[in-house]
Amino acid sequence: MRLLTNSLALLLAFTFFGCIEDNITVGEIFQEQTSLGAYPKLISVETEFFNLADLDNAAYAHSVDFVDGAGGKDVTEYRIYLSYVQPDQDTTIFELFRTVSSQEFTTRSGTNQLGLDLIIPFSEVAAFLGIDDLSIFSTEEEFNFRTEIVKTDDRVFSSLNSTPVITNAFEGLWDFRVKAICPLREDIFVGEYRITYGYVYPPTELPGGPAFGDLDRSVFLSPANDPRIERTLNYGPYLPGFSFFTDDVLLLFSCGNLLQTPINTGAGCGDGTIGAIQNGVATYDPNDDSTFTIEMIDLPPEFDGGCFGQGFGSRLRYSIVFTKIKLPSPLPRILHSIPLTKAITKA
C-alpha cells in the first residue's frame, strides 16, 4: 500500500539523516507529507475494562484523533465492529456494532485535529449481543473490537490493510479487547502477611512432615503485571529437608473469587516438577484485606515430579491463612510546644 510504504520511508529517512526539527512530531510528518490515507491516533484510554461490580454503569472509554493529512476533515465515518468470546464456545464473527459519522467528531484543542471521545457502555454491548441475564456473565468472557475509517473518496482503512508502523510509530489504535473485571484498589492486598496453617494433614502422611514444615513465616504480596486483579508472592522454603524453594506465584482476584497459580519448585525426579496446587476456589472480601485463606494440595499427580505414586497427593490437603501484618501507627506529632519560660515556676 503506497500510504504505508511512503510513511515508513519518510520515518526512516528522518531517523537516519536527521532532516527534521526537534519540535515536529511523527503525526505531523504524516499529515504534512501524505494525503493518501488515514488512521485513528490514540490520545488516551480513560477506562479499559467493564466493571463487573457495577455493570449497569460500566463503560469502556478512549479518545482518538483522525489523522488524514487534512486535520481529520477527510474522514466521513468511524466504524466499530464487535466479536464476542465465551468460554468453551466458538468466538462470534465481527458484526457492525456502531457507526460514528463526521458530524459527531469534535476538534481537540490540544492537537487541532478532528477526533472522538468514544464511550461504549456495557449495557449497549449486552443489548447488541442479547445478554439478558447479567448474573451469569463472568470475567472469562471478552469483547473484541475492530475499527475502520472511511474517507470522503469511500476508501476504507483498518488493521487489515495497515502495517505495524501505523500502530507503533504513529500511535494508531485500530483494534482493542475489553474484559469485565472487578478492579482492586492498588493499595489493598499488598504488603507483609503472616502465613500459618488453618488445618494440615498429619505429619506421618509425608516423610519429613508437611511440605511447608512448621509453617509460620512472613511473605510479601506485591502488585503484578495487572495491578487491578493480580498480586505476586513467594512462599519460600518447600520440603525443607531437601532445601527446595518455590517460584513466584500469582494470586488472581476476580469479583470475590481468588485463584492461585501452582506452587512450583522446579525440582523433580525426571518426570515433571514438585509442587502444590490450589484446592477449589478461595474467596476474599474486596473491602477487607486483613485476612484470607487458600486451601492447597501437596504433590498432586501433575506436581509430584515423578517421585511418588499416582494419587499420593490426593490426601495431602491443608489450608494457608494469610493475616496482614499491620505497621504500628506513628506517634502523634506535638503541634504546639509549651514555651520554656512558662514551664519554669518560681520558687
C-alpha positions in Angstrom: 0.0 0.0 0.0 1.5 3.3 -1.1 0.4 5.1 2.1 2.2 2.8 4.4 5.3 2.4 2.2 5.7 6.2 1.8 5.1 6.8 5.6 7.7 4.2 6.6 10.2 5.6 4.1 9.7 9.1 5.5 10.1 7.9 9.0 13.4 6.1 8.2 14.7 9.0 6.2 14.1 11.4 9.1 15.6 9.0 11.6 18.8 8.2 9.8 19.6 11.6 8.2 18.3 13.9 10.9 16.5 16.1 8.4 13.8 17.1 10.9 13.3 19.8 13.5 13.1 18.6 17.1 9.6 20.1 17.6 8.0 18.2 14.7 6.1 15.1 15.7 5.6 11.8 13.8 1.9 12.7 13.5 2.8 16.0 11.9 5.2 14.2 9.5 2.3 12.0 8.4 -0.1 15.0 8.0 2.4 17.1 6.1 4.0 14.5 3.8 1.0 12.3 2.7 -2.6 12.9 1.9 -3.4 9.4 0.8 -4.7 7.6 3.9 -6.0 7.9 7.4 -5.7 6.3 10.8 -7.1 6.8 14.4 -4.4 8.1 16.6 -4.7 7.1 20.3 -4.9 10.1 22.6 -5.8 8.4 25.9 -7.7 5.4 27.4 -9.9 6.6 30.2 -11.4 3.1 31.2 -10.1 -0.1 29.5 -12.5 -2.6 31.2 -16.1 -3.1 32.2 -16.5 -3.0 36.0 -18.2 -6.3 36.8 -19.2 -5.0 40.2 -21.4 -2.3 38.5 -22.3 -3.5 35.1 -25.4 -1.2 34.9 -23.0 1.8 34.8 -19.9 0.2 33.4 -18.3 1.6 30.2 -15.2 1.5 28.2 -13.8 4.8 27.0 -10.9 6.0 24.9 -10.1 9.1 22.8 -8.7 9.2 19.3 -7.8 11.8 16.7 -8.3 11.1 13.0 -5.0 11.7 11.1 -5.5 12.1 7.4 -3.3 15.0 6.3 -6.3 17.3 6.5 -6.9 17.7 10.2 -9.4 14.8 10.1 -11.7 16.6 7.6 -11.4 13.9 5.0 -12.8 11.2 7.4 -16.5 10.6 7.0 -17.1 7.6 9.2 -15.6 5.7 12.1 -17.0 2.2 12.1 -16.8 -0.1 15.2 -17.2 -3.9 14.9 -17.7 -6.4 17.8 -16.9 -10.0 18.3 -17.9 -12.0 21.4 -15.6 -14.5 23.2 -17.2 -17.0 25.6 -15.6 -19.9 27.5 -15.9 -23.3 25.6 -17.8 -21.7 22.7 -16.8 -20.5 19.3 -16.0 -16.8 19.0 -18.7 -14.9 17.1 -17.8 -13.2 13.8 -17.3 -9.5 13.8 -20.5 -7.6 13.3 -21.0 -3.8 12.8 -21.7 -2.5 16.3 -21.8 1.2 15.7 -21.1 3.8 13.0 -20.0 7.3 14.1 -20.4 10.0 11.4 -18.2 13.0 11.0 -20.9 15.2 12.3 -20.1 13.7 15.7 -16.4 14.5 15.6 -15.0 17.4 17.6 -11.8 19.4 17.2 -9.4 18.7 20.0 -7.8 21.9 21.3 -4.5 20.3 22.2 -3.9 18.8 18.7 -6.2 20.9 16.4 -7.4 17.6 14.9 -10.9 16.3 14.5 -11.4 13.3 16.8 -13.8 11.4 19.0 -14.1 10.6 22.7 -15.5 7.1 22.4 -17.7 5.7 25.2 -19.1 2.2 25.0 -21.5 1.3 27.8 -21.7 -2.3 28.8 -25.5 -2.0 28.6 -25.2 -1.2 24.9 -22.9 -4.2 24.3 -25.2 -6.5 26.3 -28.3 -5.4 24.3 -26.4 -5.9 21.0 -25.3 -9.4 22.0 -28.6 -10.4 23.6 -27.1 -10.8 27.1 -30.3 -10.7 29.2 -29.1 -12.2 32.5 -26.1 -10.3 33.8 -25.9 -12.6 36.8 -24.5 -15.4 34.7 -21.9 -13.1 33.0 -18.3 -13.8 34.1 -14.8 -12.5 33.8 -14.0 -15.3 31.4 -15.9 -13.5 28.6 -14.2 -11.0 26.4 -15.2 -8.5 23.7 -13.0 -7.9 20.7 -13.5 -4.6 18.9 -12.2 -3.8 15.4 -12.4 -0.3 13.9 -12.1 1.2 10.4 -12.1 4.6 8.9 -14.0 5.7 5.7 -12.7 8.6 3.8 -14.5 11.1 1.5 -13.5 9.1 -1.5 -15.1 5.9 0.0 -11.8 4.2 0.7 -11.7 2.2 3.9 -8.6 1.9 6.2 -8.3 -0.6 9.0 -5.8 -3.0 10.6 -6.5 -5.4 7.8 -4.8 -3.2 5.2 -2.3 -1.4 7.5 1.2 -2.4 8.8 2.5 -2.3 12.3 4.3 1.0 11.6 0.9 2.8 12.0 0.2 1.2 15.4 3.8 1.5 16.7 5.4 4.6 15.2 2.3 6.6 14.6 0.5 5.5 17.8 -2.5 4.2 15.9 -5.3 2.3 17.5 -7.4 0.0 15.2 -8.3 -3.0 17.4 -8.8 -3.4 21.1 -10.1 -6.0 23.6 -12.3 -5.3 26.6 -12.9 -7.7 29.6 -15.1 -7.4 32.6 -13.3 -7.3 35.9 -13.8 -6.2 39.5 -10.7 -4.0 39.9 -8.9 -3.9 43.2 -7.6 -0.7 44.7 -3.8 -0.8 44.2 -3.2 -0.2 47.9 -5.0 -3.4 49.2 -3.8 -6.9 49.3 -0.3 -5.7 49.2 2.4 -5.6 51.9 3.6 -8.1 54.5 1.4 -11.1 55.6 2.0 -13.8 58.2 1.0 -17.3 56.9 0.1 -20.2 59.1 -1.8 -23.4 58.7 -5.6 -23.4 59.2 -5.7 -27.1 59.1 -3.0 -29.6 57.9 -2.7 -33.3 57.2 -0.9 -35.4 59.8 2.9 -35.2 59.7 3.1 -39.0 59.2 1.4 -38.7 55.8 4.6 -37.4 54.2 8.2 -38.3 55.1 9.7 -35.4 56.9 6.3 -33.9 57.7 4.2 -31.4 55.8 5.8 -29.9 52.7 5.9 -26.4 54.2 7.2 -27.7 57.6 6.2 -25.8 60.7 4.6 -23.0 58.8 4.8 -19.7 60.5 6.5 -17.1 58.3 6.1 -13.8 56.6 5.5 -13.3 52.9 5.0 -10.2 50.8 2.2 -9.5 48.3 3.1 -7.1 45.5 1.2 -5.7 42.6 1.8 -7.8 39.4 1.6 -7.0 35.7 -2.1 -6.1 36.0 -2.4 -4.5 39.5 -6.1 -4.3 39.1 -6.5 -8.0 39.6 -3.1 -9.6 40.2 -0.7 -9.9 43.1 2.6 -11.9 43.2 4.2 -13.6 46.2 6.8 -16.3 47.0 6.1 -18.9 49.7 9.8 -19.6 50.3 11.1 -23.0 51.5 9.3 -26.1 50.4 10.2 -29.6 51.6 12.9 -28.1 54.0 14.7 -31.4 54.2 15.7 -31.1 50.6 16.3 -27.4 50.6 13.8 -26.7 47.9 12.5 -23.2 47.3 9.3 -22.1 45.5 9.0 -19.9 42.4 6.8 -16.9 42.5 3.1 -17.4 42.2 0.2 -15.2 41.1 -2.9 -14.5 43.0 -5.8 -13.7 40.7 -8.6 -11.7 42.3 -11.9 -12.0 40.4 -15.0 -10.5 41.9 -14.8 -12.2 45.3 -13.2 -15.4 43.9 -9.4 -15.9 44.4 -7.3 -18.2 42.3 -3.6 -19.0 42.7 -1.3 -20.4 40.1 0.5 -23.6 41.1 3.4 -23.6 43.5 6.4 -25.0 41.7 9.9 -25.8 42.9 11.4 -26.6 39.5 12.9 -29.8 41.1 11.8 -33.4 40.4 12.8 -37.0 39.7 13.0 -36.7 35.9 9.3 -36.5 35.2 7.8 -33.1 35.8 8.4 -30.9 38.9 7.4 -31.0 42.6 4.9 -28.5 43.9 1.3 -27.9 45.0 -1.9 -26.7 43.6 -4.9 -24.9 44.9 -7.9 -27.0 46.1 -11.0 -25.4 44.7 -11.6 -21.6 44.7 -10.9 -19.3 47.6 -12.8 -16.2 48.4 -11.9 -12.7 49.6 -13.6 -9.5 50.8 -12.8 -6.7 48.4 -13.3 -4.2 51.3 -11.1 -6.0 53.8 -7.6 -7.3 53.1 -6.8 -8.2 56.7 -7.1 -11.9 56.1 -8.0 -14.6 53.6 -7.5 -18.4 53.3 -6.4 -20.6 50.5 -6.8 -24.4 50.5 -4.0 -26.4 49.0 -3.0 -30.0 47.9 0.6 -31.0 48.1 2.3 -33.2 45.5 -0.8 -34.0 43.3 -0.2 -36.2 40.3 0.6 -33.3 38.0 3.1 -31.9 40.5 4.7 -34.9 42.2 7.9 -34.7 40.0 7.6 -38.3 39.1 8.8 -39.1 42.7 5.6 -40.5 44.1 2.8 -42.9 43.1 -0.3 -41.7 41.3 -2.9 -40.3 43.7 -0.3 -39.9 46.5 -1.1 -36.2 46.9 -4.8 -36.6 46.9 -4.9 -36.8 50.7 -2.2 -34.2 51.4 -4.7 -31.3 51.9 -4.3 -28.3 54.1 -5.1 -24.6 54.3 -3.0 -21.5 54.5 -4.2 -18.5 56.4 -2.9 -15.1 55.4 -3.0 -12.4 58.1 -1.9 -8.9 57.2 0.9 -7.5 59.5 -0.2 -4.0 60.4 2.6 -1.5 60.8 2.5 0.4 64.1 0.8 3.7 63.9 3.3 6.7 64.2 3.3 8.6 67.4 1.1 11.7 67.2 3.0 14.9 66.4 3.0 17.6 69.0 1.6 20.6 67.2 2.3 23.2 69.9 5.1 23.1 72.4 5.0 24.9 75.8 7.4 27.8 75.9 10.3 27.1 78.3 9.8 30.3 80.1 6.2 29.4 81.0 7.2 25.9 82.1 9.6 27.2 84.8 7.8 28.0 88.1 9.1 30.5 90.6 10.4 29.2 93.9 
